[in-house]
Amino acid sequence: MKLSQIDATLREIRVSPVKTLGQNFLHDRNLARWIVDKSEPSPDDYVVEIGPGLGALTEFILESGARVLAIEKDQRLVEFLRNRFADSRLEVVHGDALDFDLRSLFAEPRVKLLGNLPYYISSQLLLKFTKYPSPISLWLLMLQKEMARRISAAPGTSDYGALSLVVQLQYRVEFLRTVPATVFLPEPDVDSAFVRITPRLPDELPPHDPETFFRLVRQGFSQRRKQLRNLLRKEIPNWEEAAGRVGFDPRARAEQLSLEQWIALSEQSRSGLSTGPNTAASERFTVVDEKDHLLGDAPRSEVHGNNLRHRAVHLFIFNGQGELFLQKRSRWKDRHPLLWDSSAAGHVETGEEYDETAARELEEELGIKAELTRVAKLPCSERTGWEFIWLYRGEHEGPFNLAKTEIEHGEFFPTEIVARWVKARPDDFAPGFLECWKASEHQGEAI
């Protein structure tokens, strides 16, 4: 809409921009089209738009053929948008974006996020919608210029800080352009800027423990004028040695270290802990025939390398709301790293039976005990990795003590979302889980 049209429309629907809601309406159509073009929308996309306002961006997103979910806090604008765009590809939701359940987006094949984030809650919205792991493949956000500079900042600059590293650990951030206040009605007090955020590749950065990384970064930037050696001495006693290994001046301050150096430093602080994959060289698995009769045992490498038939268990753990806990497999796993999998799973080792293994895996991977019941037995096949699998079900509310060498992340999901997710993005899941999911649906346990 042009400026005169926006003014007339607001009067017609009796809306006065509310400053506390961050309502500033974009009236530059060329800029609106540029914004949408930068997101490269297509009919295959599901676009989430935060704060659509009068639909300046919505119009062009719909022209691309994409489906749109618009989240608008002002009920008056919700009604206006629904009347203006009578399109089955548009869903307008009345609500606060901070309350939006991100888990539903995993059920969409490809998700992009566009939005002019209200300045007063921009950092909260940014951290919420970039929470790792995310179903979103691209973020195109208009932020207060200062915020955009901070999250895209490079080492050695005044804008570079803890927020820069928190976001950049998982994502690449590009500062695209400054947006003057004059393109909005009413004009905000400060200029805005656009950033484009995309996920990093799984192997783009060196291995690291996020919890240790975030802890050191927060401490390191807690007093910017102090040298890091004075802030992190308790975490890293051999400071000069660590600085030499990582490659920075022992007198450096927080803003002088790159993302890669912060990762290396955080791993130095973990040097006395296990930082690599769980060594499985000594594991021996039960080997069976085509009828699951015991033949003997063999080392893990031989079983997997020669596709020998063996035994395994998978566990589906539900909470009181009927949601299923899924784990994202560790990047250290020798098979299917970083794919989503059952709540817990593992191989039957020499001398064990299925039930015994299930109880052990539950405690080792999730750190809990729970009553387990058998759901179904899956036949050995290429799809299960030549495993006979007993699937178990249990209930627990959490919290869980996740085995870091086994699990990257874990979260409860409504089963209806899992069902749609499996259909929309089957490649997100380990093959064994997909077979267990099918078996559970047949048993009526997951629907």
C-alpha positions, 0 to 999 in steps of 0.5 A: 500500500502507498502512504495515502492508502495506509492512512485511509485504511487505518482510519477506515478500520479505526486503528491508531498505531500502538507504540507498545505493540511496535506498530510501524506500517511499511509503505514502500512497495519497492522495498516490500517486494525487495524483501520478499524477493530476498527470501526466494519464496516458491510454491513449495515453501511454508512462510511464517510471517511475524507481525504482518500488519496491513499485509505489505509483505503478505501480498507479495509472498502469496503472489509467489504461490507459497503458503503463509502463516501470519501471526498478528497480535492486534485482533483488528488487523487480523480481521482486516487481513482475513478480509483483504486476502481471501486466499486458502493459502493464507492462515492468519493467527491471532496471538503473540509470536512469543507464545507460538509453538515452534514444534508444529513447523517440523511437520512442514517440508520447507519453512521460511520466516519473515518479519519486522520484529517489534523492537521492544521484544526483538531479542526474545523473538530472535532467540525463540525462533532461532532455537536449535535445532530448528525446522526453519531453513531461512530467516529474513528479519527486519530489526533495529539497526543496532540489533542487526549489527550485533548479531552479524558482527565480526571479531574486533568490532564494538558490536561483537559480543555474546549475542553475536556468538550465541546466534552465529554458533548455529547460523550464518548471519548476513547484514543486507541493508539499512532501512530508513525510518521514513518508509514507515507510518508512523516513523520509528525513532531509529533506523532499521536493518535487514538480516538474512540468517541460514543454518550452518552445515553440520560439519562446518565448525569443529566439534564442541559442547554448546553448554560449555561454549555458552558458559565461557562466552557469557563469562568472557563478555561479562566485563568487556574491558577486562582481559580474558585471563582474569575472567576465565582463570578458574575455567582454564587454569593453564591460561598461557598454554591454552592461549598458545594452543588456540592461537591468541594473545594471552592478554586478549579481551573477549571481542578479539577472539573469533567464533572458532577460537571461542570453540577451541577455548571451550574445548580446552576447558573440557580437556579433562573430560570426554570430548569425543565419540563414545568408544565402542571398540570393546562392545560385543553384540549378540549375533542371531540367525534369520529366526532370531536364534542365538548363534554367538557374538561378535565385535560391533565393527564386525556386526555392522561391517558384515551386516550380521543379524543382531538384536536391538531395542527401541523405546518410546517414552510419552509424557502425561499429555501423550507427547512422544520424546524424540532424541536427535542423535549425536554427531559422534554416532557411527550410523545416522548422526544428527538424525531424529530417533526414538526416545532411546535405543540400543543393541543387545550386548553379549549375555543380555536379553531384550528386556534387560537391554531396554532398562539399561538403555533407558538409564544410560541414555535418558538417566531415568527408570520407568516401567516398560511394556512391549509393543511390537517385535520388528523383523530383521531387514535392511530397513532396520539395519539387520536388527531384530527390534523389540519396541517398548513403551513407557511414561515419564515427565522428565527432566532427563539427563541426556548422555551427551556422547549419544544425544545432541538434543531431545524434546517432546512432540505431539504425536499428530505432529510426528505423524505429519513430520514423518510424512513431510520430512522422512529424511530427518529420521533414522531408518530404525525409528521410521520402522518402529513408528510404522509398527506403533501405528499398526498397534495403535500406540502412536495415534 
